[in-house]
Amino acid sequence: MNRNNIDPKKASGLINAISKKIGVPPEKLQRELEEGKFDSTLSAMNKSDAAKFQQALNNPKLVEKMMSTPQAAALYKKLSEEK
């Protein structure tokens, strides 16, 4: 999967939706994601979800397994479709 294939408008919409959900300004969320930081995201999550997210970040095989699910493939396809 190449993240450069994702339509910027769709990625922006996804970031906006997430930022509303976790209460972090979209610009800050975008910057943190580009820098590989997840401070705002983790602080906005409940402890259980934050622990699961941190576990995924620390386990590349788990992330690979999650990304190979039909749901992840469908989401990626939707985000990377041509206009």
C-alpha positions as CSV (number, residue, x, y, z in Angstrom):
1,M,0.0,0.0,0.0
2,N,1.4,3.4,-1.0
3,R,-0.1,6.2,1.1
4,N,0.8,8.6,-1.7
5,N,-2.1,7.2,-3.8
6,I,-4.7,8.5,-1.3
7,D,-6.8,11.3,-2.7
8,P,-5.8,14.4,-0.6
9,K,-9.5,15.5,-0.4
10,K,-10.5,12.2,1.1
11,A,-7.5,12.1,3.4
12,S,-8.4,15.7,4.5
13,G,-12.0,14.6,5.2
14,L,-10.8,11.7,7.2
15,I,-8.5,13.9,9.3
16,N,-11.3,16.4,9.8
17,A,-13.7,13.7,11.0
18,I,-11.1,12.3,13.4
19,S,-10.1,15.7,14.7
20,K,-13.8,16.4,15.6
21,K,-14.1,13.0,17.3
22,I,-11.0,13.5,19.5
23,G,-11.2,17.3,19.9
24,V,-7.9,18.1,18.3
25,P,-7.6,20.8,15.6
26,P,-7.2,19.2,12.1
27,E,-3.9,21.1,11.4
28,K,-2.4,19.9,14.6
29,L,-3.5,16.3,14.0
30,Q,-2.2,16.4,10.4
31,R,1.2,17.8,11.6
32,E,1.5,15.2,14.3
33,L,0.7,12.3,11.9
34,E,3.2,13.6,9.4
35,E,5.8,13.7,12.1
36,G,4.9,10.2,13.4
37,K,3.7,11.6,16.7
38,F,0.4,10.6,18.3
39,D,0.4,12.7,21.5
40,S,-2.9,14.4,20.9
41,T,-4.5,11.3,19.7
42,L,-3.4,9.2,22.6
43,S,-4.3,11.8,25.2
44,A,-7.8,12.1,23.7
45,M,-8.5,8.3,23.9
46,N,-9.7,6.4,26.9
47,K,-6.9,4.4,28.6
48,S,-7.9,1.1,27.2
49,D,-8.1,2.3,23.6
50,A,-4.8,4.2,24.0
51,A,-3.1,1.1,25.3
52,K,-4.4,-0.9,22.3
53,F,-3.2,1.8,19.9
54,Q,0.2,2.0,21.5
55,Q,0.4,-1.8,21.3
56,A,-0.3,-1.7,17.6
57,L,2.3,1.0,17.1
58,N,4.9,-1.1,18.9
59,N,4.0,-4.3,16.9
60,P,4.5,-4.0,13.2
61,K,3.2,-7.6,12.6
62,L,-0.1,-6.7,14.4
63,V,-0.5,-3.6,12.2
64,E,0.3,-5.7,9.1
65,K,-2.4,-8.2,10.2
66,M,-4.9,-5.5,10.7
67,M,-4.1,-3.9,7.4
68,S,-4.7,-7.2,5.6
69,T,-8.3,-7.4,6.7
70,P,-11.1,-6.9,4.2
71,Q,-12.3,-3.9,6.1
72,A,-8.9,-2.2,5.9
73,A,-8.6,-3.1,2.2
74,A,-12.1,-1.6,1.5
75,L,-11.2,1.6,3.4
76,Y,-7.9,1.9,1.6
77,K,-9.6,1.4,-1.8
78,K,-12.2,4.0,-1.0
79,L,-9.5,6.5,0.0
80,S,-7.3,5.8,-2.9
81,E,-9.9,5.8,-5.7
82,E,-9.4,8.2,-8.6
83,K,-11.8,11.1,-8.8
